[in-house]
Amino acid sequence: MANINWYQHGNNINGYSAMEEKGIILCSLADVQLRFLCPEDLDEVRALCQDWFPIEYPFYWYEEITSSNSRFYSLAAVYKHQIIGLIVAEIKPHSCLNEEDAGILAKNFRDCDIAYILSLGVLKEYRRNGIATLLLDSLLKNLTTPERGKVKAVFLHVLTTNSAAIMFYEKRKFRLHTFLPYYYSIKGKCKDGFMYVLYINEGHPPWSIYDYIKFMCGRVIKGAGFFPWILFNVNKALGWMLRNHGSLNEDHH
């Protein structure tokens, strides 16, 4: 089971509220300040998360994400000295992923990192102002700098019923990777989840047969790239066979 990671519209667990609520329309996103969380934010952040998410995060989690030396990328959107949104992500080695997440990247990406979005939320009154997009874009901008070149993918888990979150991430080019049955435990009930992934810095998923065929066809279309490759490898195989045949004859003599 895992923590819930979603961008929720309304109070309903599916991310949808039947009642339209009057929100605050911002004149400009330029009035919103982005800054990292600090220890003084702990109580405010805890109150926000308890309002946004249907599970109880342990207290030490709030201490970690608001720590000055936090290993998390914990960014807040602040308007008029109030936190109106936040995103929390963790960057970790691909080798440290859980079993259900290990198949995100192709096998040739061994010594690389992965970014995991734990939480993304916006204060109810300020939703539909682009705050969530601002926070996500800031994270992605940080992850696509030369210093972060080892990060090859960004992923998250989301409830299958959370249509608002799914639409939000799909609109931003995240793609469904895995269905996770009974992944969440919410108030004693098991809920299904999805894993969504965005590939960055030339990362890509494991290749399917279709991908290999597409690659080969691309080599042919580009001109004379595929056939020399075949000739080289056939010649290499024949040479290996001749060498082994010769060594066998020597053994018999």
Sequence and secondary structure as in RCSB ss.txt:
>XXXX:A:sequence
MANINWYQHGNNINGYSAMEEKGIILCSLADVQLRFLCPEDLDEVRALCQDWFPIEYPFYWYEEITSSNSRFYSL
AAVYKHQIIGLIVAEIKPHSCLNEEDAGILAKNFRDCDIAYILSLGVLKEYRRNGIATLLLDSLLKNLTTPERGK
VKAVFLHVLTTNSAAIMFYEKRKFRLHTFLPYYYSIKGKCKDGFMYVLYINEGHPPWSIYDYIKFMCGRVIKGAG
FFPWILFNVNKALGWMLRNHGSLNEDHH
>XXXX:A:secstr
        SSSSTTS  SS       S GGG EEEE  GGGHHHHHHHHHHH SS   HHHHHHHT TT SEEEE
EEEETTEEEEEEEEEEEEGGGS GGGTTSS TT  S EEEEEEEEEE GGGTTSSHHHHHHHHHHHHHTSGGGTT
EEEEEEEEETT HHHHHHHHHTT EEEEEEEEEEEETTEEEEEEEEEEE TT      HHHHHHHHHHHHHHSSS
HHHHHHHHHHHHHHHHHHHHHHHHHHH 
